[in-house]
Amino acid sequence: MKRRDISFLTMQSIIAILLFVFCSTGTDRAQAADYSFGDGTGKNDACLECHKNQTKVSGLNYIDPKKFGHTTHAKFGCTTCHDTITSTHPGTKSAANTTSCGDCHSEIITQYSTSVHAKNTACSGCHNPHRVNTASEIAATDMNKQCAACHQNIKIVASHAKWLPQTELHLGAIACVSCHSKAENYVITIYIAKRDGADSESKPELIAYEDLQKKVGGDDIQYLIDANRDNYISLDELRNFNRDPDNKSIYLKAIMTPVKPTHSFQTFDNRWDCTFCHASGPKIMQTSFVSFPNQNGTFRKVAVEKGATMDALRAIPNFYLMGSTRNGTLNGIGLLIIVGGMVMPVGHGFLRFLSRKNRNKGEQS
């Protein structure tokens, strides 16, 4: 091939490459133009310029970037739901959206529509669309606070006290949706809570991320319990945490939570049965996690050694779930108390039986 032909081919190649680069850039710009409030990698940036600033917006219009940024909704981008936002915004004050929750969550909407709650509130009554989290990312206490927004605590306690003994203690150890949900699998989720007065068990207050950060001096707060840093918490590590004199003001609060709550919100017959929670067996609430707070307001779970609930008295103070969390020591003590209580009446009756002839002779004489 002649040199002039090679040069011509080289020139064509260069032009083709330049055209490709130009077209690619132009395509990106065209796509970015679809997002008038940010490009493809930062779709939400322009929206948050105003909506993260409480001096510019207030109430539901305020969005915390840390709590919103990790959510699936944030990955979709603001304009996915607010799809009729125009260039005149914020002159247009409406929410400017035609997308509804049912467009993505049709199964949940169908389930929720049959519940007693459906006539009282829409999805946003319980869920802030800018702070959506999975069940594992939410503290059980936060779940219950959502319920308490409509249901007064005094009425909740009164209605449950009609059939549930030690009502406040139970309500402090169970997420509402554990009973008022058709969830099939449950676990024991353990949180670090403040030991503050007599109400600590029935009204637990969890330690905030910032407070735990100060306690560990900027280290990962997980290592407050996970001493060997293996991302797995043993029974010994739970015990050592409880025995540490520096932890007198805090304790491990165990709460029964569903793995996947449903939106039917009704009380199922088996929830009235004590054995639903207090039943022995390897598959009933034998799995447990310690749930640590994150900086963005969510929680992350770390698995605990199998049997943490079985060893509750030594591993998790103030938490004993009879049956599924049997403790050999306590069972032994209980047996001794029962046997001890039987000694006097049984022994007395036995001695009277042995001495019956002598007593009869005495009566005859």
C-alpha positions, 0 to 999 in steps of 0.5 A: 500500500502506498504511503499516501493511502496510509496517510489517508486511512490514518486521517479517516481514523482520526476523524472517526475518533473525533466524531465519536468523542463529539457524539458521545459528549453530545449524547451525555449533554442531551441526557443531562438536559433531561435533568434540569436540576442536575446531571446523570451522576448528581440528579439531586444536587440542584434540588438539594441546594434549596431543599437541604437549607431550612432557611429556604424551605421548611416542614416536609419540604426540608430534606436531610441529605444524609438521610436521603442520600443512601435511599433507593429513591435518591438513586432514582433521582428527584425528577423520577417522582417529581416528573412535572417539575418545570424551569419555573420552579420554585415559582410553581408551588405544587409537588409537581408529580404524577408518580404514585407509590403504587407505581412501584409498590403495587403489591404493598398497596393492594395489601394495605388497602384491605387494612383498617388503616387504609381509610385513615391515612395514605402511605405518607402518613407513616412513611416519609418518602425522603427517608425510606429505609428497609426494616433492618435499617430502622430501630424497633423503637422508631417503628413504635414511634410511628404507631404512637403518632396516632395511637396514644400510649396510654390507650395502647397500654390500657387495651393490652392490659386487659389480657397481657400481663406486665403490659408495659414490659412486654410493649417495651420488648416487642415492636408493634408490627411483630403482632400486628403484621402477618410476618412469618420470621422473627429475630431478637434485635439488640440495641445499646440503650440508656439506663435511665430510671425505672422506665428504661425497660418499658420505654427504652431510649437508644444511644445516638450515633454521636454519643457512641462516637464520643465513647469510642473516641472516633473508632467504629462503634461496633468495636465497643462490643465486637472487641476482636473486630471480626464482624461477629459478636460472641456471647463472651463479648456480650458478657464482657460489655455488660461487666465493663464498669465503664458501661454502667450507664448503658445496657443492651436492650433486646426487642423482638422484631419481624424480619419482613413486616407486612402492611395488613395491620391486623391481629392474627389469632396466634398472637394471642397465644403466649406460646407464639413468643414463649415457645421452645425450639431451635427455629423460634427466635434463636437468631439475634443481631446487635443493631448499631446506629449509622451517621445517616440515621439508619442502623446496621446489624451484626450477627450474634453467636447462635444462642445469645437468646438462650443465654439471656441472663448473663448475656443480655441483662433484664431480658428473659424469654421463657421457653425459647430462651431457657437458661439452665441456671434459672431453670434449676433455681426455679426447680429448687424453689418448687421442690422446696415449696413441696417439702413441707406439705409433702413431708408433713403429710408423709410423717402423719401417714407414718404416725397414724397408728400411734395417733389412733392408739392415743385417741382410743386410749 
